[in-house]
């Protein structure tokens, strides 16, 4: 009888421990989601949105003109819906561009800024800070819309394939690839779930959440900066701003996110 009671008691303890572990894991994920939800009402990204909206209509640069006629893929000056269809091919530059690299092209073509100088400016400074603000506002104008990146042009298809190769390429001292963290379901790092970006991870997840405000460092992060940090974690050198590799990665993730609802600009830990 004593042995039976011991066995039953042990089984009960083990079952309780397993239930507690499952509850703890669930509550951690739920807690992070609740934390983000509480911050959404006061998302500092709104300040960057306001700055971006003003920059769009302000006459600036050597030519003293605004960006109001910038073609983001849906015609000159059309902003709503553009974000969820980028990256895409542009005939005037003869290359696939994401939102940020397209903005720099418009700043050069319309306003007379030097695109190379902007590309070499650190994130958060000078005209690069303005690019981030513009990207934040433009993303906000498509909040709630669903991603539908075009793949009709040969260069768009090529960009997707380059992005796919880059996503799975392993290298560096850590022998990491993008897929090491974001290539399967159910992975976590620290207390954060890692979305599987090889397919549609769902509404407002992964590609559909950037640009985003990072609470941990008080900065607005664009997709280009987000990718830079991924390269840093892989111990790779930073890629060039608007490089073919980063734009192609955006194409790959964006096409995979087909149908996902954009919540950008989001808020992150």
Phi and psi in degrees as GROMACS dihedral restraints (atoms count N, CA, C in turn):
[ dihedral_restraints ]
;  ai    aj    ak    al  type     phi  dphi    fc
    3     4     5     6     1   -62.3    20    10
    4     5     6     7     1   -43.1    20    10
    6     7     8     9     1   -63.5    20    10
    7     8     9    10     1   -39.3    20    10
    9    10    11    12     1   -64.8    20    10
   10    11    12    13     1   -43.1    20    10
   12    13    14    15     1   -61.7    20    10
   13    14    15    16     1   -39.9    20    10
   15    16    17    18     1   -63.2    20    10
   16    17    18    19     1   -43.2    20    10
   18    19    20    21     1   -64.0    20    10
   19    20    21    22     1   -43.4    20    10
   21    22    23    24     1   -66.5    20    10
   22    23    24    25     1   -40.1    20    10
   24    25    26    27     1   -64.8    20    10
   25    26    27    28     1   -42.7    20    10
   27    28    29    30     1   -62.3    20    10
   28    29    30    31     1   -43.7    20    10
   30    31    32    33     1   -61.9    20    10
   31    32    33    34     1   -39.6    20    10
   33    34    35    36     1   -65.1    20    10
   34    35    36    37     1   -41.3    20    10
   36    37    38    39     1   -63.8    20    10
   37    38    39    40     1   -44.6    20    10
   39    40    41    42     1   -64.0    20    10
   40    41    42    43     1   -40.5    20    10
   42    43    44    45     1   -64.8    20    10
   43    44    45    46     1   -40.9    20    10
   45    46    47    48     1   -64.9    20    10
   46    47    48    49     1   -39.9    20    10
   48    49    50    51     1   -63.9    20    10
   49    50    51    52     1   -42.7    20    10
   51    52    53    54     1   -64.2    20    10
   52    53    54    55     1   -42.0    20    10
   54    55    56    57     1   -63.9    20    10
   55    56    57    58     1   -41.1    20    10
   57    58    59    60     1   -63.8    20    10
   58    59    60    61     1   -40.2    20    10
   60    61    62    63     1   -64.7    20    10
   61    62    63    64     1   -43.1    20    10
   63    64    65    66     1   -63.7    20    10
   64    65    66    67     1   -41.7    20    10
   66    67    68    69     1   -64.1    20    10
   67    68    69    70     1   -40.6    20    10
   69    70    71    72     1   -64.0    20    10
   70    71    72    73     1   -41.9    20    10
   72    73    74    75     1   -65.1    20    10
   73    74    75    76     1   -43.0    20    10
   75    76    77    78     1   -66.2    20    10
   76    77    78    79     1   -43.0    20    10
   78    79    80    81     1   -67.5    20    10
   79    80    81    82     1   -30.8    20    10
   81    82    83    84     1   -64.1    20    10
   82    83    84    85     1   -49.4    20    10
   84    85    86    87     1   -62.5    20    10
   85    86    87    88     1   -43.0    20    10
   87    88    89    90     1   -65.6    20    10
   88    89    90    91     1   -37.2    20    10
   90    91    92    93     1   -63.4    20    10
   91    92    93    94     1   -41.0    20    10
   93    94    95    96     1   -64.7    20    10
   94    95    96    97     1   -41.4    20    10
   96    97    98    99     1   -63.7    20    10
   97    98    99   100     1   -41.1    20    10
   99   100   101   102     1   -66.3    20    10
  100   101   102   103     1   -38.3    20    10
  102   103   104   105     1   -60.5    20    10
  103   104   105   106     1   -45.2    20    10
  105   106   107   108     1   -65.1    20    10
  106   107   108   109     1   -38.5    20    10
  108   109   110   111     1   -63.2    20    10
  109   110   111   112     1   -39.5    20    10
  111   112   113   114     1   -65.5    20    10
  112   113   114   115     1   -32.7    20    10
  114   115   116   117     1   -80.9    20    10
  115   116   117   118     1   -18.7    20    10
  117   118   119   120     1   -59.4    20    10
  118   119   120   121     1   -37.3    20    10
  120   121   122   123     1   -63.7    20    10
  121   122   123   124     1   -29.2    20    10
  123   124   125   126     1  -116.5    20    10
  124   125   126   127     1    35.9    20    10
  126   127   128   129     1   -60.6    20    10
  127   128   129   130     1   118.0    20    10
  129   130   131   132     1   -61.2    20    10
  130   131   132   133     1   -12.1    20    10
  132   133   134   135     1   -57.7    20    10
  133   134   135   136     1   -24.5    20    10
  135   136   137   138     1   -60.8    20    10
  136   137   138   139     1   -32.2    20    10
  138   139   140   141     1   -66.2    20    10
  139   140   141   142     1   -38.7    20    10
  141   142   143   144     1   -71.7    20    10
  142   143   144   145     1   -35.6    20    10
  144   145   146   147     1   -58.3    20    10
  145   146   147   148     1   -47.3    20    10
  147   148   149   150     1   -62.2    20    10
  148   149   150   151     1   -41.0    20    10
  150   151   152   153     1   -65.2    20    10
  151   152   153   154     1   -42.4    20    10
  153   154   155   156     1   -63.9    20    10
  154   155   156   157     1   -40.8    20    10
  156   157   158   159     1   -61.5    20    10
  157   158   159   160     1   -39.4    20    10
  159   160   161   162     1   -70.1    20    10
  160   161   162   163     1   -40.7    20    10
  162   163   164   165     1   -62.2    20    10
  163   164   165   166     1   -34.7    20    10
  165   166   167   168     1   -60.4    20    10
  166   167   168   169     1   -36.1    20    10
  168   169   170   171     1  -104.1    20    10
  169   170   171   172     1    -2.8    20    10
  171   172   173   174     1   -84.9    20    10
  172   173   174   175     1   132.3    20    10
  174   175   176   177     1   -74.6    20    10
  175   176   177   178     1   120.9    20    10
  177   178   179   180     1  -145.0    20    10
  178   179   180   181     1   176.6    20    10
  180   181   182   183     1    79.4    20    10
  181   182   183   184     1   174.7    20    10
  183   184   185   186     1   -56.3    20    10
  184   185   186   187     1   -28.7    20    10
  186   187   188   189     1   -91.6    20    10
  187   188   189   190     1    -7.7    20    10
  189   190   191   192     1    52.4    20    10
  190   191   192   193     1    53.8    20    10
  192   193   194   195     1  -131.0    20    10
  193   194   195   196     1   164.4    20    10
  195   196   197   198     1   -92.6    20    10
  196   197   198   199     1   178.5    20    10
  198   199   200   201     1   -95.4    20    10
  199   200   201   202     1    11.1    20    10
  201   202   203   204     1   -60.0    20    10
  202   203   204   205     1   -19.1    20    10
  204   205   206   207     1  -105.8    20    10
  205   206   207   208     1    12.2    20    10
  207   208   209   210     1   -64.9    20    10
  208   209   210   211     1   130.7    20    10
  210   211   212   213     1   -95.8    20    10
  211   212   213   214     1   109.8    20    10
  213   214   215   216     1   -95.3    20    10
  214   215   216   217     1    11.6    20    10
  216   217   218   219     1   118.9    20    10
  217   218   219   220     1   -13.1    20    10
  219   220   221   222     1  -117.6    20    10
  220   221   222   223     1    15.7    20    10
  222   223   224   225     1   110.9    20    10
  223   224   225   226     1   154.8    20    10
  225   226   227   228     1   -54.8    20    10
  226   227   228   229     1   125.6    20    10
  228   229   230   231     1    82.7    20    10
  229   230   231   232     1    -7.8    20    10
  231   232   233   234     1   -83.4    20    10
  232   233   234   235     1   120.4    20    10
  234   235   236   237     1  -106.9    20    10
  235   236   237   238     1   -47.8    20    10
  237   238   239   240     1   -59.3    20    10
  238   239   240   241     1   128.0    20    10
  240   241   242   243     1    88.6    20    10
  241   242   243   244     1   -10.7    20    10
  243   244   245   246     1   -71.0    20    10
  244   245   246   247     1   -40.8    20    10
  246   247   248   249     1   -59.2    20    10
  247   248   249   250     1   -39.6    20    10
  249   250   251   252     1   -80.6    20    10
  250   251   252   253     1     4.7    20    10
  252   253   254   255     1  -120.6    20    10
  253   254   255   256     1    20.8    20    10
  255   256   257   258     1  -120.8    20    10
  256   257   258   259     1   144.5    20    10
  258   259   260   261     1   -72.8    20    10
  259   260   261   262     1   155.3    20    10
  261   262   263   264     1  -154.7    20    10
  262   263   264   265     1   169.0    20    10
  264   265   266   267     1   -83.4    20    10
  265   266   267   268     1   137.9    20    10
  267   268   269   270     1  -120.8    20    10
  268   269   270   271     1   125.4    20    10
  270   271   272   273     1   -67.7    20    10
  271   272   273   274     1   -31.8    20    10
  273   274   275   276     1   -71.8    20    10
  274   275   276   277     1   -26.5    20    10
  276   277   278   279     1  -105.2    20    10
  277   278   279   280     1   -10.3    20    10
  279   280   281   282     1    59.2    20    10
  280   281   282   283     1    38.6    20    10
  282   283   284   285     1  -155.8    20    10
  283   284   285   286     1   163.1    20    10
  285   286   287   288     1   -81.0    20    10
  286   287   288   289     1   131.1    20    10
  288   289   290   291     1  -128.9    20    10
  289   290   291   292     1   144.6    20    10
  291   292   293   294     1   -89.1    20    10
  292   293   294   295     1  -176.3    20    10
  294   295   296   297     1   -59.9    20    10
  295   296   297   298     1   -46.9    20    10
  297   298   299   300     1   -68.5    20    10
  298   299   300   301     1   -44.9    20    10
  300   301   302   303     1   -67.4    20    10
  301   302   303   304     1   -31.2    20    10
  303   304   305   306     1   -67.9    20    10
  304   305   306   307     1   -39.9    20    10
  306   307   308   309     1   -60.7    20    10
  307   308   309   310     1   -41.9    20    10
  309   310   311   312     1   -64.8    20    10
  310   311   312   313     1   -38.6    20    10
  312   313   314   315     1   -61.5    20    10
  313   314   315   316     1   -43.4    20    10
  315   316   317   318     1   -65.6    20    10
  316   317   318   319     1   -38.9    20    10
  318   319   320   321     1   -63.1    20    10
  319   320   321   322     1   -33.3    20    10
  321   322   323   324     1   -77.3    20    10
  322   323   324   325     1   -49.2    20    10
  324   325   326   327     1   -69.5    20    10
  325   326   327   328     1   -42.5    20    10
  327   328   329   330     1   -90.5    20    10
  328   329   330   331     1   -42.2    20    10
  330   331   332   333     1  -102.1    20    10
  331   332   333   334     1   -13.9    20    10
  333   334   335   336     1    88.1    20    10
  334   335   336   337     1    10.3    20    10
  336   337   338   339     1   -68.8    20    10
  337   338   339   340     1   159.1    20    10
  339   340   341   342     1   -89.6    20    10
  340   341   342   343     1   111.4    20    10
  342   343   344   345     1   -62.3    20    10
  343   344   345   346     1   -39.6    20    10
  345   346   347   348     1   -63.8    20    10
  346   347   348   349     1   -38.8    20    10
  348   349   350   351     1   -65.9    20    10
  349   350   351   352     1   -41.0    20    10
  351   352   353   354     1   -64.0    20    10
  352   353   354   355     1   -44.8    20    10
  354   355   356   357     1   -60.6    20    10
  355   356   357   358     1   -29.1    20    10
  357   358   359   360     1   -92.0    20    10
  358   359   360   361     1     1.2    20    10
  360   361   362   363     1   -83.9    20    10
  361   362   363   364     1   133.2    20    10
  363   364   365   366     1   -59.7    20    10
  364   365   366   367     1   150.1    20    10
  366   367   368   369     1   -57.9    20    10
  367   368   369   370     1   140.8    20    10
  369   370   371   372     1    86.5    20    10
  370   371   372   373     1     1.3    20    10
  372   373   374   375     1  -125.1    20    10
  373   374   375   376     1   152.0    20    10
  375   376   377   378     1    47.8    20    10
  376   377   378   379     1  -137.6    20    10
  378   379   380   381     1   -67.7    20    10
  379   380   381   382     1   -23.2    20    10
  381   382   383   384     1   -65.9    20    10
  382   383   384   385     1   -36.3    20    10
  384   385   386   387     1   -64.0    20    10
  385   386   387   388     1   -35.6    20    10
  387   388   389   390     1   -68.2    20    10
  388   389   390   391     1   -37.1    20    10
  390   391   392   393     1   -61.8    20    10
  391   392   393   394     1   -42.7    20    10
  393   394   395   396     1   -62.8    20    10
  394   395   396   397     1   -42.5    20    10
  396   397   398   399     1   -63.9    20    10
  397   398   399   400     1   -43.7    20    10
  399   400   401   402     1   -61.7    20    10
  400   401   402   403     1   -43.9    20    10
  402   403   404   405     1   -63.2    20    10
  403   404   405   406     1   -36.3    20    10
  405   406   407   408     1   -64.8    20    10
  406   407   408   409     1   -45.2    20    10
  408   409   410   411     1   -66.0    20    10
  409   410   411   412     1   -44.1    20    10
  411   412   413   414     1   -63.6    20    10
  412   413   414   415     1   -40.3    20    10
  414   415   416   417     1   -61.9    20    10
  415   416   417   418     1   -41.7    20    10
  417   418   419   420     1   -62.0    20    10
  418   419   420   421     1   -31.7    20    10
  420   421   422   423     1   -68.2    20    10
  421   422   423   424     1   -14.7    20    10
  423   424   425   426     1  -113.5    20    10
  424   425   426   427     1    13.2    20    10
  426   427   428   429     1   -59.9    20    10
  427   428   429   430     1   132.4    20    10
  429   430   431   432     1    93.7    20    10
  430   431   432   433     1   -14.1    20    10
  432   433   434   435     1   -84.1    20    10
  433   434   435   436     1   165.2    20    10
  435   436   437   438     1  -109.4    20    10
  436   437   438   439     1   142.3    20    10
  438   439   440   441     1   -66.8    20    10
  439   440   441   442     1   136.3    20    10
  441   442   443   444     1  -152.0    20    10
  442   443   444   445     1    66.5    20    10
  444   445   446   447     1   -68.6    20    10
  445   446   447   448     1   134.7    20    10
  447   448   449   450     1   -72.4    20    10
  448   449   450   451     1   145.2    20    10
  450   451   452   453     1  -135.4    20    10
  451   452   453   454     1    25.5    20    10
  453   454   455   456     1   -80.1    20    10
  454   455   456   457     1   -27.9    20    10
  456   457   458   459     1   -87.7    20    10
  457   458   459   460     1   145.9    20    10
  459   460   461   462     1   -59.0    20    10
  460   461   462   463     1   -35.3    20    10
  462   463   464   465     1   -70.5    20    10
  463   464   465   466     1   -30.7    20    10
  465   466   467   468     1   -69.1    20    10
  466   467   468   469     1   -39.8    20    10
  468   469   470   471     1   -66.7    20    10
  469   470   471   472     1   -39.6    20    10
  471   472   473   474     1   -63.2    20    10
  472   473   474   475     1   -41.4    20    10
  474   475   476   477     1   -61.3    20    10
  475   476   477   478     1   -40.7    20    10
  477   478   479   480     1   -61.4    20    10
  478   479   480   481     1   -44.9    20    10
  480   481   482   483     1   -67.0    20    10
  481   482   483   484     1   -39.1    20    10
  483   484   485   486     1   -63.5    20    10
  484   485   486   487     1   -42.8    20    10
  486   487   488   489     1   -62.1    20    10
  487   488   489   490     1   -39.3    20    10
  489   490   491   492     1   -63.5    20    10
  490   491   492   493     1   -44.1    20    10
  492   493   494   495     1   -63.9    20    10
  493   494   495   496     1   -42.7    20    10
  495   496   497   498     1   -64.5    20    10
  496   497   498   499     1   -36.1    20    10
  498   499   500   501     1   -63.7    20    10
  499   500   501   502     1   -37.2    20    10
  501   502   503   504     1   -97.8    20    10
  502   503   504   505     1    -0.8    20    10
  504   505   506   507     1   -73.2    20    10
  505   506   507   508     1   123.3    20    10
  507   508   509   510     1   -99.4    20    10
  508   509   510   511     1   140.0    20    10
  510   511   512   513     1  -176.8    20    10
  511   512   513   514     1  -173.9    20    10
  513   514   515   516     1    78.5    20    10
  514   515   516   517     1   172.8    20    10
  516   517   518   519     1   -63.8    20    10
  517   518   519   520     1   -21.3    20    10
  519   520   521   522     1   -94.4    20    10
  520   521   522   523     1    -5.5    20    10
  522   523   524   525     1    52.0    20    10
  523   524   525   526     1    47.0    20    10
  525   526   527   528     1  -101.1    20    10
  526   527   528   529     1   156.5    20    10
  528   529   530   531     1  -131.7    20    10
  529   530   531   532     1   171.4    20    10
  531   532   533   534     1   -57.6    20    10
  532   533   534   535     1   -37.7    20    10
  534   535   536   537     1   -67.9    20    10
  535   536   537   538     1   -19.1    20    10
  537   538   539   540     1   -58.8    20    10
  538   539   540   541     1   -36.2    20    10
  540   541   542   543     1  -101.2    20    10
  541   542   543   544     1   -32.2    20    10
  543   544   545   546     1  -123.6    20    10
  544   545   546   547     1    32.2    20    10
  546   547   548   549     1  -110.4    20    10
  547   548   549   550     1    -6.2    20    10
  549   550   551   552     1  -139.2    20    10
  550   551   552   553     1   168.8    20    10
  552   553   554   555     1   -84.1    20    10
  553   554   555   556     1   152.4    20    10
  555   556   557   558     1    79.9    20    10
  556   557   558   559     1    13.4    20    10
  558   559   560   561     1   -90.1    20    10
  559   560   561   562     1   151.4    20    10
  561   562   563   564     1  -138.5    20    10
  562   563   564   565     1   154.0    20    10
  564   565   566   567     1  -132.6    20    10
  565   566   567   568     1   130.8    20    10
  567   568   569   570     1    53.6    20    10
  568   569   570   571     1  -119.6    20    10
  570   571   572   573     1  -108.6    20    10
  571   572   573   574     1    16.7    20    10
  573   574   575   576     1  -110.5    20    10
  574   575   576   577     1   131.4    20    10
  576   577   578   579     1   -71.1    20    10
  577   578   579   580     1   143.0    20    10
  579   580   581   582     1  -108.7    20    10
  580   581   582   583     1   113.3    20    10
  582   583   584   585     1   -69.8    20    10
  583   584   585   586     1   147.2    20    10
  585   586   587   588     1   -82.4    20    10
  586   587   588   589     1   108.4    20    10
  588   589   590   591     1   -93.8    20    10
  589   590   591   592     1     6.3    20    10
  591   592   593   594     1   -81.0    20    10
  592   593   594   595     1    -6.7    20    10
  594   595   596   597     1  -145.3    20    10
  595   596   597   598     1  -176.4    20    10
  597   598   599   600     1   -71.2    20    10
  598   599   600   601     1   110.8    20    10
  600   601   602   603     1   -79.9    20    10
  601   602   603   604     1    -7.2    20    10
  603   604   605   606     1   118.6    20    10
  604   605   606   607     1   172.3    20    10
  606   607   608   609     1   -63.9    20    10
  607   608   609   610     1   134.1    20    10
  609   610   611   612     1    66.2    20    10
  610   611   612   613     1    20.9    20    10
  612   613   614   615     1  -120.1    20    10
  613   614   615   616     1   143.7    20    10
  615   616   617   618     1    66.0    20    10
  616   617   618   619     1  -123.8    20    10
  618   619   620   621     1   -57.4    20    10
  619   620   621   622     1   -29.6    20    10
  621   622   623   624     1   -79.4    20    10
  622   623   624   625     1     6.7    20    10
  624   625   626   627     1  -119.1    20    10
  625   626   627   628     1    -3.1    20    10
  627   628   629   630     1  -112.2    20    10
  628   629   630   631     1   141.4    20    10
  630   631   632   633     1   -63.8    20    10
  631   632   633   634     1   155.8    20    10
  633   634   635   636     1  -149.7    20    10
  634   635   636   637     1   151.2    20    10
  636   637   638   639     1   -88.5    20    10
  637   638   639   640     1   126.6    20    10
  639   640   641   642     1   -94.5    20    10
  640   641   642   643     1   109.5    20    10
  642   643   644   645     1   -64.2    20    10
  643   644   645   646     1   -36.0    20    10
  645   646   647   648     1   -63.2    20    10
  646   647   648   649     1   -28.8    20    10
  648   649   650   651     1  -126.1    20    10
  649   650   651   652     1     5.8    20    10
  651   652   653   654     1    63.4    20    10
  652   653   654   655     1    36.4    20    10
  654   655   656   657     1  -126.7    20    10
  655   656   657   658     1   152.1    20    10
  657   658   659   660     1   -91.6    20    10
  658   659   660   661     1   121.7    20    10
  660   661   662   663     1  -107.4    20    10
  661   662   663   664     1   124.2    20    10
  663   664   665   666     1   -84.5    20    10
  664   665   666   667     1   173.2    20    10
  666   667   668   669     1   -64.0    20    10
  667   668   669   670     1   -37.8    20    10
  669   670   671   672     1   -61.8    20    10
  670   671   672   673     1   -40.9    20    10
  672   673   674   675     1   -70.2    20    10
  673   674   675   676     1   -37.8    20    10
  675   676   677   678     1   -58.7    20    10
  676   677   678   679     1   -44.1    20    10
  678   679   680   681     1   -66.9    20    10
  679   680   681   682     1   -39.2    20    10
  681   682   683   684     1   -56.5    20    10
  682   683   684   685     1   -41.8    20    10
  684   685   686   687     1   -68.6    20    10
  685   686   687   688     1   -31.9    20    10
  687   688   689   690     1   -64.3    20    10
  688   689   690   691     1   -43.2    20    10
  690   691   692   693     1   -62.2    20    10
  691   692   693   694     1   -37.5    20    10
  693   694   695   696     1   -61.7    20    10
  694   695   696   697     1   -43.7    20    10
  696   697   698   699     1   -68.5    20    10
  697   698   699   700     1   -24.7    20    10
  699   700   701   702     1   -81.7    20    10
  700   701   702   703     1    -4.7    20    10
  702   703   704   705     1    66.2    20    10
  703   704   705   706     1    29.4    20    10
  705   706   707   708     1   -92.7    20    10
  706   707   708   709     1   157.0    20    10
  708   709   710   711     1   -63.6    20    10
  709   710   711   712     1   152.0    20    10
  711   712   713   714     1   -62.4    20    10
  712   713   714   715     1   137.4    20    10
  714   715   716   717     1   -75.2    20    10
  715   716   717   718     1   160.7    20    10
  717   718   719   720     1   -69.1    20    10
  718   719   720   721     1   145.5    20    10
  720   721   722   723     1   -59.0    20    10
  721   722   723   724     1   130.7    20    10
  723   724   725   726     1    67.3    20    10
  724   725   726   727     1    20.1    20    10
  726   727   728   729     1   -66.2    20    10
  727   728   729   730     1   161.1    20    10
  729   730   731   732     1   -59.3    20    10
  730   731   732   733     1   -35.3    20    10
  732   733   734   735     1   -65.5    20    10
  733   734   735   736     1   -46.1    20    10
  735   736   737   738     1   -70.7    20    10
  736   737   738   739     1   -38.9    20    10
  738   739   740   741     1   -64.8    20    10
  739   740   741   742     1   -40.2    20    10
  741   742   743   744     1   -65.2    20    10
  742   743   744   745     1   -38.7    20    10
  744   745   746   747     1   -61.9    20    10
  745   746   747   748     1   -39.7    20    10
  747   748   749   750     1   -63.1    20    10
  748   749   750   751     1   -39.8    20    10
  750   751   752   753     1   -62.7    20    10
  751   752   753   754     1   -46.5    20    10
  753   754   755   756     1   -60.2    20    10
  754   755   756   757     1   -49.6    20    10
  756   757   758   759     1   -68.4    20    10
  757   758   759   760     1   -37.4    20    10
  759   760   761   762     1   -67.2    20    10
  760   761   762   763     1   -42.0    20    10
  762   763   764   765     1   -66.2    20    10
  763   764   765   766     1   -39.7    20    10
  765   766   767   768     1   -65.0    20    10
  766   767   768   769     1   -25.4    20    10
  768   769   770   771     1   -87.7    20    10
  769   770   771   772     1    14.3    20    10
  771   772   773   774     1   -46.7    20    10
  772   773   774   775     1   124.4    20    10
  774   775   776   777     1    89.6    20    10
  775   776   777   778     1    -8.9    20    10
  777   778   779   780     1   -76.1    20    10
  778   779   780   781     1   144.2    20    10
  780   781   782   783     1   -83.0    20    10
  781   782   783   784     1   132.1    20    10
  783   784   785   786     1   -79.8    20    10
  784   785   786   787     1   131.8    20    10
  786   787   788   789     1  -114.5    20    10
  787   788   789   790     1     9.0    20    10
  789   790   791   792     1   -69.4    20    10
  790   791   792   793     1   144.2    20    10
  792   793   794   795     1   -79.3    20    10
  793   794   795   796     1   128.9    20    10
  795   796   797   798     1   -93.3    20    10
  796   797   798   799     1  -172.0    20    10
  798   799   800   801     1  -130.1    20    10
  799   800   801   802     1   135.1    20    10
  801   802   803   804     1  -124.6    20    10
  802   803   804   805     1   164.4    20    10
